[in-house]
Structures are given as structure tokens and as C-alpha cells.
């Protein structure tokens, strides 16, 4: 995938030539997306099944095809659950540590140069720096890691609280 992106989109600076290692932003994004798909699929299936059978049968009774029933009746009812489930998946992706730590290259850089550059997320930075932070006699590194952890906790709580507010309302609970 890397060579094709660099070949066809290399004129865009962010899609420049690959760094060569295979560890980076694109790989971490693909892995996180694949990890979130089952969560999204299971919750969306539940939301689809929560559509009352009477509505589907009414659509079919007035002469709509199955595709039209899905497009006009089922999909409009999925707008709010889709937002809620996507927010839940974002919360899971924010808290993911080890998969990103292993696949992202774990570079201590501020911003990636392109999508192939190694990156470090907040959670993976905390894990990778913990050993050296414990050897710091001033404990400033531990305080820094604790502040990063607090920021990550607050961000995850905010995202998950928002998702919990959206999902039950959309599923009729």
C-alpha cells in the first residue's frame, strides 16, 4: 500500500516517500480502524434490529422495494446511533495503548512529516517513558506522565460520556 500511495499521491507533501520501516501513522490508523470495526458493527446491527417490524412491513405494504424500505425507513433511524457508536469507537481508540505502541514506531516527535512517519500517542508515550521516569531524582518526569494521563483520562471520559448519552436514546432505552 505504501509504494502505491507514494507513487500516485507523492506530489502532496503529506504523502511523500515512505520512511522505509513500515511503522508509522498510516499503519497505526489501519490497525485502530480494524480494532474498532467489530464494536461499530455489533452496535449498528443492534440499532438496525431495533427498527420496529411494523414500520418495515408498512413500507413493503405500500409497494416499496426492500432497498427502498432500508433507504427510507431504516437508515434515517440510524443517524443518532451511528454518531453514538462512532463516539464509542473513538473512545476505545483513544485508550488503546499496546497496539499503537507496537505498530506506530513510537517516535518522540511533535508532528509527523508524512503519513509514513513514526508517531507516539499519549498512551504509548506514557508506557514507553515510565521506566526512565522512575529513575528521575526530581520526579518531574513522573509528574509529566501523570498530567498526560489525567488529560487522556478526561478526554476519554468526555468522549465516552457523550457516547453514552447518544446511544441509549437512539436505541429506545
GULUM-60933 format. One record per residue (C-alpha): x, y, z; residue in three letters. Coordinates in steps of 0.2 Angstrom, whole numbers, plus 5000, padded with zeros to 4 digits. Example, Ala and Ser with C-alpha at 12.3 -4.5 7.8 and 13.67 -1.06 7.14 Angstrom:
REM residues 2
506249785039ALA;506849955036SER;
//
This chain:
REM residues 173
500050005000UNK;501450125004UNK;502350124987UNK;500650154978UNK;500150294989UNK;501950374987UNK;501850344968UNK;500150414965UNK;500050544979UNK;501850584981UNK;501650764975UNK;500650804990UNK;501950835004UNK;501050735017UNK;501050585006UNK;502950595002UNK;504150455000UNK;503950315013UNK;505150315028UNK;505550135025UNK;505150055042UNK;503350015039UNK;502950085057UNK;502050245057UNK;500450345057UNK;499650255042UNK;499950085050UNK;499350135067UNK;497750215059UNK;497450055049UNK;497649945065UNK;496550055076UNK;495250065062UNK;495249875061UNK;495049865080UNK;493549975080UNK;492549895066UNK;491849755077UNK;491249875090UNK;490449985077UNK;489649835068UNK;488949755083UNK;488149905089UNK;487449965072UNK;486749785070UNK;485849805086UNK;485149985081UNK;484549915064UNK;483649765073UNK;482849895085UNK;481849965070UNK;480049915073UNK;479549775061UNK;477849865059UNK;478750005050UNK;479649885038UNK;478049795034UNK;477149955032UNK;478450015019UNK;478349845010UNK;476449855010UNK;476350025001UNK;477449944987UNK;479149994992UNK;480549884987UNK;481749805001UNK;483049934996UNK;481850074997UNK;481250015014UNK;483050015020UNK;483450185012UNK;481950275018UNK;481450195034UNK;482950105042UNK;484450215038UNK;483650385044UNK;483350305061UNK;485250255061UNK;485850435061UNK;485950455080UNK;486550285084UNK;487950305071UNK;488550455079UNK;488550375096UNK;489350215091UNK;490750315082UNK;491050405098UNK;491150245107UNK;492450185095UNK;493350345096UNK;493450325115UNK;494150145113UNK;495450215100UNK;495950345112UNK;496350225126UNK;497250095115UNK;499050085121UNK;499949925117UNK;499349905098UNK;499850085094UNK;501450065104UNK;502049915094UNK;501549975077UNK;501750165077UNK;503650165078UNK;503550265095UNK;504550415089UNK;504650565101UNK;504250695088UNK;503050835089UNK;502150815072UNK;502450685059UNK;503250735042UNK;502050625032UNK;500850485034UNK;502350355035UNK;503250445049UNK;503350355066UNK;502250435079UNK;501850425098UNK;500150445105UNK;499850505123UNK;499550325130UNK;501050245121UNK;502150395127UNK;501650365145UNK;502150175143UNK;503750205134UNK;504350345146UNK;503850265163UNK;505550165165UNK;506650315163UNK;505450425173UNK;505650315188UNK;507550355188UNK;507250545188UNK;507850605205UNK;506750765204UNK;505150665200UNK;504750795186UNK;504550665173UNK;503350565184UNK;502350725186UNK;502350755167UNK;501750575164UNK;500350595177UNK;499750755169UNK;499750675152UNK;498750535160UNK;497550655168UNK;497250745151UNK;497050575142UNK;495850515156UNK;494750675155UNK;494750665136UNK;494150485136UNK;492850525150UNK;492150665139UNK;492050555124UNK;491350405132UNK;490050515142UNK;489550595126UNK;489350425118UNK;488350355132UNK;487150505131UNK;486850475112UNK;486750285112UNK;485350245124UNK;484250375117UNK;484450315100UNK;484150135104UNK;482550175113UNK;483150135131UNK;
//
